[in-house]
Amino acid sequence: MFLDKSMVMLLSKCTKKVICQHSQLSSSIVKFNEFGVDGGPAAKELAPKLNLAKKHLSSQFHVNFPDIEVRRLILTAIAMKGLGAILFVFGHGFGAFLLIVYLLVSTPILHDFYNYGPDEPRYNILLGDFLQCVAQCGALIFFWGMKNSITKR
């Protein structure tokens, strides 16, 4: 039995989405499994970076930001990433929107290459991760734009 051209294109499109979002979904599952009572290793890594970002933003805008519970922030990030990846795989624009919001909020905090000098080894790793997140955000914006520009039949 041969598949017609439209079926092959649909299968190819679905396969590409699944492969692209496998990393997002698998990292959400890993973070959820490591979450524990205190937020797991993600909370230990995020807490100092979040405090540094809050301190920097409050000094720039002269506003005191309220304390944010890191455990709830990580749980929200896991939910946004997981739900966004699942919806994106099924071609829903809201999934792309969730992933864009997640990337816009988390990327500058998690990948803070600007706090290191170019001669430090951590700088190159964080800059590479930052640029990868920017590229993912660009691809999601492209998908979202294409999804919204197609007229409904």
Protein Blocks (a to p, Z undefined) as FASTA:
>chain_A
ZZdfklmmmmmmmmmmmmmmmmmmmmmmmmmmmnmmnopjmlmmmmmmmmmmmmmmmmmn
opacddddfklmmmmmmmmmmmmmmmmmnopaklmmmmmmmmmmmmmmmmmmklpcfkbm
klmmmmmmmmmmmmmmmmmmmmmmmmmmpccZZ
